[in-house]
Each structure stands twice: as structure tokens, then as C-alpha cells.
Amino acid sequence: MDKLLFKRILVAALTILALIYVTYLLISSNFDMYPTENAVQATVTDGISTSGYIIREETIINNNTQGVLSYTIGNSAAVEANSVIAKVFSNEDDAIANSKADELEARIKTLQDSQNSSLAGAVSVDVINNNIKSNLIDYLYDVNCYDIDAAKINADKLLASVNQRQLLTGKISNFNSQISALQTEVSNLRSSSGKSIGTLKTPKAGYFTEFCDGYENAFPYSKIGEMTLDDLKNIKSSSVDENVAGKVISNVNWFVACEVTSDEAAALSIYDGDITVHFSEASTDAIPATLYRISRSGDGNALVILECDYMDSGLLEARQEPLEIGMGSYSGLRVSKRAIHDDYVTKTTYDENDKPHKEKKKVQGVYVLYGSEIQFKQISILYSTKDYVICDTEPEKNVLFNGETISLYDKVIVKGDDLYDGKVIA
């Protein structure tokens, strides 16, 4: 190839590349003039963050015997009035041996129940597989939440389901040998240890727990309607006596007392939706609550008392907890407040002669970048903070002037000058 021709082709190619690069820089600089954020789906809960003190109807159970206790029920178990919660033994060795024997008898019953239900054809493999999956999920959830008592219960359920599957699929024919070996072990434990010399009973029906924190009598449950903010601030714990064996929570309704600002109290007083309470350290789920009472004090803050009737093992041991009072959840498209402007939108209506009529109205909205064109879209705000808003994607009829609003992943312009509907970025 001629050297001159080659040079001309090379110069032309380099010139074209340079022009392409300059064009790219110009376009990029123009688009950079209007930085955008995608409108993304978000869910937020409007709430009040504070700390709360839990008040329950609690009765302390004292152990007035000289022996060693072996509990017959686990924490958070429901009990009837005058039911046995523990056996009393002369020494620790007897208590441990009999506790072990009780556990083995429970295991024997699990094996017998699994064997009887499988032989009777009461369950199918599909049902058992679903039970195994469900019990495994529950067990892992309990372990993740450090709920040891619930984890033990679901571990036993999981083992029972696995045993059933082994029987039903023919992996084993029966558990007779295992049952016989366990029965022998139980017999040996019973015969080599002393018998119970007494029992400990609960005076009331309710939920039992061994855990006591010294706040059981700090404020009377019966006087919750008289509680003041000063009462809440002056609550103190007392020492737990050595002979305390646990307590029973005897009323399903319990209360959360917390301090809030006057503005937060006013918002709660006019809110007529569902209220939830989320204890971040005691429970993983928000629980339903009702507003029991608001008591304002002279310093501007107020006492809020919420009433709950949901209970689990984590809440049984909770007392003073950080919490969030939920006042409704809002789902929609999240948009930065910097992107909100006022501008005109147009709608077209038709008269009885099918003649079009255009109307304009100034509304609140955002500028959205479609390709190289800017369009103004009205928004319907569901929830607002100092930094962003949550916009309704499907507002009720007549909320939007022309029926158009932003959509998921729209490129919303958050900054720029000389913005108007229909502008084309050259």
C-alpha cells in the first residue's frame, strides 16, 4: 500500500475517533448537568423510637423447702392454678438422675407415638416431608433468636418427623429395641436415686418462667391507670431472694410504659390506625398494641401506656427495652425531596360533541428523564421525611390531575437549572 494513502487513512481514522470522543464528552457533560436517581420501591414504618418499661401481673413463687428443685416444665410454659412446676429432692444427684429419667421417658413417648401413627397409616410421606421442613425452619429460627426452650421443643418435633419418615419409607421396621433400651436406662436411674420428697406448685394460672429480675413489685399492676411520668422515672429494682423459684404471669394483658415528647404524644392521640410495638432486643417481630393512656407532665414530655396481649418466651423475660411504636406502614416509590418541584400539567377532556378541551393546573411533582427529553410528572405523597418521600404508584381516583405519575425505575432528576416539561437535552 502506498505510504501516502496509508497516512491519509490513518489521519482520517484518528480524526473520526477524536470527533466521536468529543461528542461523547459533550453529551456526557450535558447529562451530568442533570444528575438522576432511580425511583425504587420502598416500605417504611412511621413510628416513635423510645424505651419502654414492661408491667405485667406477676406472682413470685418461693421455694420454702430445704431440698433441690428439678423443674418439670420449661420456661414460657402455660400452667394451670395449683399445678406442679418442680419436684423437690434430697440432694443434687437425685435431682439430676430423676430429671434425666423424665427426659428419657419423653423420648420413649415420642418414639411410641411415631411408631403408632406410622403403622396406622395416619400420615403420608408428603405430609411428613412438609413437617420436617417446617420443624427445621422453626428450629433454626429459634436458634437464631437464642430461644433455647423453643429450640428444644422444635428439635423434638423435628426428630419425631424424621422417625416417622424412616418408618413409613421402610428404612427401619420399628423402634422396639431403642424403646426397650431407653426403658432399661430409665429403670436404672429411678432405682439408683432417691424419690421426690415434695413438689412446688404455682398459685395461679398463667405463663411460668424461672427468670426474676427484681422489678416484679416495682410498680403495682393494679394501679397502671394511675401511673405518672414521675412514677416511671423513679422505678427501681430490688434484690431477688435466694429462695425465689420463679414466677407466674397470670394475666394475658400487659402494659408498656414509655416517655415521649409532647409532639409524639399529640401524634399518637390523633392517630386512629393500628399500632404496633417492636422490641428490637426482646422480639424479632412487631406485635399489635392499643393505646391505653396518655398522661402529659409539666416539663413538656408525656407518659404513654400501651396495652398488649401477645406473649412469647422472649417477652416473658423482657423488662426495660428499646422499642419503636409503629403507626402504620407505607409502601411506594422513594424519591429524594430535592427532586420535588411545582409545575403545570395538562389534561385533555372532551365535550358532548367530542371536541377536545385542554386544562392546565400547577401541581407538585418531579422531572423525569426519558432518553434526552425531560417530562414533568405529578406525585402523590404517602409519607415524608426531611430527606425523602414515599410516593403512591396507584393513588385513588381524582388525586392526580391528569392521571399520570412516576413509575418504578424512572430516572428522577434531583438537581438542575432551567427545568421544564418537554425540554430536550441536546
C-alpha positions, 0 to 999 in steps of 0.5 A: 500500500502506498505510504501516502494513502496509508497516512491519509487513512490513518489521519482520517481514522484518528480524526473520526475517533477524536470527533466521536470522543468529543461528542461523547464528552459533550453529551456526557457533560450535558447529562451530568448537568442533570444528575438522576436517581432511580425511583425504587420501591420502598416500605417504611414504618412511621413510628416513635423510637423510645424505651419502654418499661414492661408491667405485667401481673406477676406472682413470685413463687418461693421455694420454702423447702430445704431440698433441690428443685428439678423443674418439670416444665420449661420456661414460657410454659402455660400452667394451670392454678395449683399445678406442679412446676418442680419436684423437690429432692434430697440432694443434687444427684437425685435431682439430676438422675430423676430429671434425666429419667423424665427426659428419657421417658419423653423420648420413649413417648415420642418414639411410641407415638411415631411408631403408632401413627406410622403403622396406622397409616395416619400420615403420608410421606408428603405430609411428613416431608412438609413437617420436617421442613417446617420443624427445621425452619422453626428450629433454626429460627429459634436458634437464631433468636437464642430461644433455647426452650423453643429450640428444644421443643422444635428439635423434638418435633423435628426428630419425631418427623424424621422417625416417622419418615424412616418408618413409613419409607421402610428404612427401619421396621420399628423402634422396639429395641431403642424403646426397650433400651431407653426403658432399661436406662430409665429403670436404672436411674429411678432405682439408683436415686432417691424419690421426690420428697415434695413438689412446688406448685404455682398459685395461679394460672398463667405463663411460668418462667424461672427468670426474676429480675427484681422489678416484679413489685416495682410498680403495682399492676393494679394501679397502671391507670394511675401511673405518672411520668414521675412514677416511671422515672423513679422505678427501681429494682430490688434484690431477688431472694435466694429462695425465689423459684420463679414466677407466674404471669397470670394475666394475658394483658400487659402494659408498656410504659414509655416517655415521649415528647409532647409532639409524639404524644399529640401524634399518637392521640390523633392517630386512629390506625393500628399500632404496633410495638417492636422490641428490637432486643426482646422480639424479632417481630412487631406485635399489635398494641392499643393505646391505653393512656396518655398522661402529659407532665409539666416539663413538656414530655408525656407518659404513654401506656400501651396495652398488649396481649401477645406473649412469647418466651422472649417477652416473658423475660423482657423488662426495660427495652428499646422499642419503636411504636409503629403507626402504620406502614407505607409502601411506594416509590422513594424519591429524594425531596430535592427532586420535588418541584411545582409545575403545570400539567395538562389534561385533555377532556372532551365535550358532548360533541367530542371536541377536545378541551385542554386544562392546565393546573400547577401541581407538585411533582418531579422531572423525569428523564426519558432518553434526552427529553425531560417530562414533568410528572405529578406525585402523590405523597404517602409519607415524608421525611426531611430527606425523602418521600414515599410516593403512591404508584396507584393513588385513588381516583381524582388525586392526580390531575391528569392521571399520570405519575412516576413509575418504578425505575424512572430516572428522577432528576434531583438537581438542575437549572432551567427545568421544564416539561418537554425540554430536550437535552441536546 
